[in-house]
Structures are given as structure tokens and as C-alpha cells.
């Protein structure tokens, strides 16, 4: 079995954006995503993990490089200025690359 290199995008942001982000992620070509609640402290202070409009989520997407570029550029253009959001990417080695 051959392992392939894909991109993993991780987004930590306001839970109120969940449906908009997942719609964008799918429209821009990703096959799926994983969402978990997130808590921590950052530039905007401490955030708890309650599932409310004031909580944060962590969205993870594994995809090809061109889809990763499309998603990161879209989020940069449409969300960074007005929402609490951090986004980072990394290379990941995946098995079952046909899933991505």
C-alpha cells in the first residue's frame, strides 16, 4: 500500500460559522471534514468549550494541494478580517488516499 502526501487544513474559529464554513469547504472541492469543540486562550482571551454561539470549533480537512489553496485563499478573503479565526496547514501522509 502506497502512502501519499496530502494537505491538512486546521481552522479554529467561532462556532456560529460552522454551517457557512462546511458549505464553503465542500463547494471548494473537499470530500469531507471533521469538527470538534475547542477551548483555549489566545489573542481574544479565554474561550470555553460550551456548544453555544460564543464557543469555538476546530475544523480539520484533509485534501489535495489545489483544494487546500482554494480553501485557504477563500477563507482569507471572506473571513479573516471580521471573525476570530486562525488557520494553518501541514503536510500529512495518508493511507487510503482515494478518500481524499
C-alpha distance (Angstrom), angle and dihedral (degrees) to the residues before:
residue distance angle dihedral
X1 . . .
X2 3.79 . .
X3 3.77 120.1 .
X4 3.78 117.3 -144.7
X5 3.78 133.2 -157.5
X6 3.79 115.6 -116.4
X7 3.79 133.6 165.8
X8 3.78 123.5 -102.3
X9 3.78 115.9 -155.0
X10 3.79 117.2 -162.1
X11 3.80 119.5 -167.6
X12 3.79 123.9 -175.8
X13 3.77 112.1 -169.8
X14 3.79 149.1 128.0
X15 3.80 114.2 -46.9
X16 3.81 90.0 -134.1
X17 3.83 87.8 73.5
X18 3.80 95.9 56.9
X19 3.80 99.2 106.5
X20 3.80 94.7 42.0
X21 3.81 91.8 49.7
X22 3.79 95.6 46.6
X23 3.80 90.8 48.9
X24 3.82 89.5 50.9
X25 3.81 93.2 45.8
X26 3.79 92.5 53.8
X27 3.81 94.6 41.4
X28 3.82 89.7 52.3
X29 3.80 92.3 56.1
X30 3.80 110.4 -91.5
X31 3.80 115.8 138.6
X32 3.79 94.7 -145.6
X33 3.78 149.2 -24.6
X34 3.80 141.8 -149.0
X35 3.80 123.3 -132.2
X36 3.80 126.3 -164.7
X37 3.76 132.2 168.0
X38 3.79 115.3 -99.9
X39 3.75 136.4 -158.2
X40 3.76 134.3 177.4
X41 3.74 145.4 102.4
X42 3.75 127.6 -74.9
X43 3.77 144.4 137.6
X44 3.81 92.0 -44.4
X45 3.82 95.6 46.7
X46 3.80 133.4 -108.0
X47 3.82 118.4 -18.6
X48 3.79 122.0 -165.8
X49 3.80 125.7 -144.0
X50 3.80 100.4 -118.1
X51 3.82 113.3 132.4
X52 3.77 95.8 -116.9
X53 3.76 135.8 111.6
X54 3.81 89.7 -88.5
X55 3.81 95.5 55.9
X56 3.78 130.8 90.7
X57 3.78 132.3 -121.3
X58 3.78 132.4 -157.4
X59 3.80 114.0 -139.9
X60 3.79 119.0 -166.8
X61 3.79 125.4 -169.0
X62 3.80 127.9 -178.9
X63 3.79 112.4 -161.3
X64 3.77 146.3 131.6
X65 3.80 122.0 -67.9
X66 3.81 96.2 -103.2
X67 3.81 92.5 51.6
X68 3.82 90.0 47.2
X69 3.79 90.5 53.8
X70 3.81 91.5 48.7
X71 3.81 92.5 50.1
X72 3.81 96.3 44.9
X73 3.81 93.4 46.8
X74 3.81 91.9 47.7
X75 3.80 93.0 49.2
X76 3.80 91.6 45.9
X77 3.80 90.7 52.8
X78 3.82 98.7 41.3
X79 3.79 107.4 30.3
X80 3.80 116.4 19.3
X81 3.79 97.2 78.2
X82 3.80 97.9 50.1
X83 3.81 107.4 28.0
X84 3.79 139.2 56.8
X85 3.81 99.0 -106.4
X86 3.75 138.8 144.0
X87 3.77 122.5 -173.3
X88 3.77 131.2 -173.6
X89 3.78 135.6 170.6
X90 3.75 133.8 -153.0
X91 3.77 138.6 177.0
X92 3.79 113.6 -105.0
X93 3.77 130.7 -173.1
X94 3.79 109.9 -131.2
X95 3.74 135.4 -167.3
X96 3.81 117.1 -149.8
X97 3.80 91.1 31.9
X98 3.81 90.5 178.7
X99 3.82 86.0 78.2
X100 3.82 90.6 66.0
